[in-house]
Each structure stands twice: as structure tokens, then as C-alpha cells.
Amino acid sequence: MTQLSRWLRGVLLLISLSGLGFPVYALGLVDLDGHPRDLDEFTGQGKWTVVMFWASDCPVCNAEAHEYVLFHDQHYETQAGVLGITLDGKLGRARALRFIERHMVDFPNLIGEPAAVAGLYTQLTGEPWLGTPSFLVFAPDGRLRARQVGAVPAKRIEAFIERESAASP
């Protein structure tokens, strides 16, 4: 399937979701209470932001969640925070909430429909969406500095942030 075909499938999915009565904001990112949110609210705020794209049924996401909870707790007050974005969508909201409860996730999380989240990833990175988990690392000024598809230990992201912070004036 070509990249254009995947994009068109995503657009058609978004159109069909709106036709099913999903509110317009459900086609973008919302917080877990259903309020529309924008990625820019969480990036470029003077701290590094690690965006973790996850799904409740992703085995790797389930295995790594605790690492990112610890990373967030250790760094949020000083240097970096985590933002979760789940692909569980409106219909999977209950599963997403169980994931958050099971892993005691205390960093902010947004929820989006799979095609919308995949489109956001592609828009931000210029790369096709491959799946969960995926990570984006934004510098304190809001610029995207790194991306990683697949499992990555939190210590590796921590080392990247330390290295990049030391290199910046």
C-alpha cells in the first residue's frame, strides 16, 4: 500500500467517524475528560517534552510504562516531562483509563483516533507512522529534536537530553 493510499484511508476513516456522530474535537486530540487539547500546550514551555505514543493493547507499551512514570517523576520539576498520547480513541477510552490506572501513570495523557494520531506523527516527523510505542523528544524551545519508533529505555532518552542540554548554551 502506498503512502498516499494510507493517507486516503485515514481521511476516509476520519470522515466516517464524523458521520457516526463523533464530535469534531474527537477527530483531534482530547484529554481524558474529552476536552480538546493541542500538542503545543505541552511543548516549548522551557522544559524537554518526551511524547510517548501508546496503545492499551501494546505489549511493549505495557512493559515500558513504569519507566516513563519514573522518568517523569524524577525530572518534571526540573528539566523534562512526559506526555502520553494514546491511539485507543473514543471507543477505547475505558481501556486507556485502565492502562493508566494499572501502571499508575501520573503524567498527562491525550487520546486520539488512530488515523488522526498517525497523521499527527507523520506531520511532525515527515516519516510514515509505523506503530506503538513511538517517541518524540521536543527541546525546551518546542523544536522536535529526536524520534524513535519502538522500545527505547528511558535511560537512553535521559542520556540524550543530558547530552543535548550540555551542548546548548
Phi, psi and omega in degrees: 000131181285164179298321178297319179298317178297319179297315180297320176301318179296317178298315179297323176297316179298318178297317180294323178297318179295326178289341178274003177096007175294135177299155182306319183296337180292345179278347175249210179264140176227157173282180186287351173266001178090008180276133180300136179225160181233142180304326181299339177292340187248348181247159177069027182255023178090001177229158171292144177234124176258117178261121180252114174273126185217167173220146185296334181262011180275115181300319181293320178300317178296322181288328185265348187307316183299325179298321183280334171296313179297316179303312180300313182297324182284333190242348189299319183291338186244307197230326189206155176220167180247141171237123176267142172230115181263144178267011184293338176069177183301318182290339180256014183304317181297320177296319179298317179296323177294321176301311181299317179293314182300322183262005180051046180289122181245005174269158183297148179225142174242159181231142179213162175289146185307314182294323180292318180293318177300318178296321178298314179302313180296320178298318183285325188255338187076008181246152177291149176290132179247332178144187182256153351283154171223150184229142170236142178238119180255135177289166179303334178274002176094358180281138175289123184248338181202156174217150180211126174261131179097180184299139174211125179297142180301328179299327179292319177292321177301316179295320178299313181297316178299316180296314181292323179293320179292329182281339180271143179292000000 
